[in-house]
Amino acid sequence: MGLHPYADRYAVHPTLPGTGVPRDQILREIEEMSAAEDAVAHEGKISGSIYSGDEDHYAFLNEVFGHFSHANVLQRDVYPSATRFEGEIIAMTADLLHAPEPVGVLTSGGTESLMNPLLVYREWGRESGITRPNVVMPETAHPALHKGAHYFDIEVRLADVTDQFVADMASVRSLVDADTVALVGSAGTYPHGLIDPIGELSDLAVERGINLHVDGCLGGFVLCWAEDLGVPAPVFDFRHPGVTSMSADTHKYGFGLKGSSVLLYRSPELRRLQYFVMPDWSGGHYASPGMSGSRSGGIIASAWAAMVSLGREGYLAIAADIFATARRIREIVGEHPELRVLGDPLFNVAFAASTGEQSGVDPIDIFHVNDALAAKRWRLNGLQHPPAVHFCVTRPNTLPGVMDRFAEDLHEAVAYAREHRGEQPRSGATYGAGGLSVPRDRVAAGMAGWLDATQALPSG
Ligand SMILES: Cc1ncc(COP(=O)(O)O)c(C=O)c1O
């Protein structure tokens, strides 16, 4: 992908066009771009990212969105419907994740749902005189937590993971001190889709009288169905008394449109610490529950519509297919001694190259496997420490025939990796500028180029 996609096909607008572009032309361009870009998603070859992929579902949500897209829910009195939607989304999610009370906020996505609790726990620490707060989390915790800690000047202490790639409790325990305001665990982790030992993290949080955030941004809305489906998964939610907050993204396995996530707190007292209120501003008394000011009612309405239209039965059916497909991926990967699955995943399967000792065969480079899969339009996600890829299963991956194609293509990809031992692979471990074809040693430079591209549009 170049830094200026479509410059060869459509007019570039580095400045506002003098005369408005006709709507039909704009719609034509939009339809062409979206059809081309969604084509791979429809083949079911993308890991994560496209969670529902059901065009009927999207059309319905877009219709709902249209009714409130212009509504600013900061003005509660004008749009009371948003209060209904938001309250019910929070209550339904609290019920699914066994929160004692429906206390939460709707945010713009996983990142905001991880940053807010960090702010809350910093403020919580301040109330008891902690001026240099730290949070302890396993190294697999999502970068948004580092971003939040960076913004709010909180020290991050990274705990090791075990050989099963979940938080190593001895390491977590060794990092906690009197300035620790919170622990973090994930259900499941982005890299390997695994559930940290939330029960043990909860025990430690209770013992130390500190907070515990469970990052269920990715897994919350799919793992919550495991128990009903008889899929063995440990308890990872508010049923553990030490869990004080939890995030789950409606825009991932909640199957809403992009731009929404739920953040739950154990108590209203904790939630209050994230409110921002300015009573004496010349513009009037200002109050907002989170980081955003104005927010679109359309996103909230469509997240609500996704939840109530699917209902328990809808979610259960999709989750059953996702768990079954993840099991199938594990079997397919297991057919190759050159590959090994990391940990014991249920919905997001990470696999790496086996070492010679593990497999008894000559080791291959996992990124050669990824190169060959990418050539067949599969889009898995590259990981590091150790080098690996993951296949985060979403609904499009569960459709008939997709796994048969994956089995064939993985077989060929392993053969390709065997043939290209010792050569430099094209792919590597990149997340955030995913899709940029940047050699492994130049990821940072590639990323900077991608970010700069917004300011460097070609003229003409
Ligand atoms: C475990 C986990 N937490 C947080 C996030 C951040 O979510 P978002 O990209 O919606 O900000 C992700 C994204 O994939 C995730 O996998």
The ligand as an SDF file (V2000), in Angstrom:
LIG
                    3D

 16 16  0  0  0  0  0  0  0  0999 V2000
   -7.1290   -6.4400   24.2990 C   0  0  0  0  0  0  0  0  0  0  0  0
   -7.3720   -5.1240   23.6280 C   0  0  0  0  0  0  0  0  0  0  0  0
   -7.5040   -4.0160   24.3730 N   0  0  0  0  0  0  0  0  0  0  0  0
   -7.7020   -2.8070   23.8370 C   0  0  0  0  0  0  0  0  0  0  0  0
   -7.7680   -2.6450   22.4650 C   0  0  0  0  0  0  0  0  0  0  0  0
   -7.9080   -1.2560   21.8970 C   0  0  0  0  0  0  0  0  0  0  0  0
   -9.1310   -1.1210   21.2500 O   0  0  0  0  0  0  0  0  0  0  0  0
   -9.3900    0.0470   20.2000 P   0  0  0  0  0  0  0  0  0  0  0  0
   -8.5440   -0.2610   19.0110 O   0  0  0  0  0  0  0  0  0  0  0  0
  -10.8540   -0.0450   19.9710 O   0  0  0  0  0  0  0  0  0  0  0  0
   -9.0080    1.3480   20.8030 O   0  0  0  0  0  0  0  0  0  0  0  0
   -7.6380   -3.7640   21.6500 C   0  0  0  0  0  0  0  0  0  0  0  0
   -7.6930   -3.6440   20.2060 C   0  0  0  0  0  0  0  0  0  0  0  0
   -7.5920   -4.5830   19.4600 O   0  0  0  0  0  0  0  0  0  0  0  0
   -7.4320   -5.0370   22.2440 C   0  0  0  0  0  0  0  0  0  0  0  0
   -7.2580   -6.1330   21.5060 O   0  0  0  0  0  0  0  0  0  0  0  0
  1  2  1  0
  2  3  1  0
  2 15  2  0
  3  4  2  0
  4  5  1  0
  5  6  1  0
  5 12  2  0
  6  7  1  0
  7  8  1  0
  8  9  2  0
  8 10  1  0
  8 11  1  0
 12 13  1  0
 12 15  1  0
 13 14  2  0
 15 16  1  0
M  END
$$$$
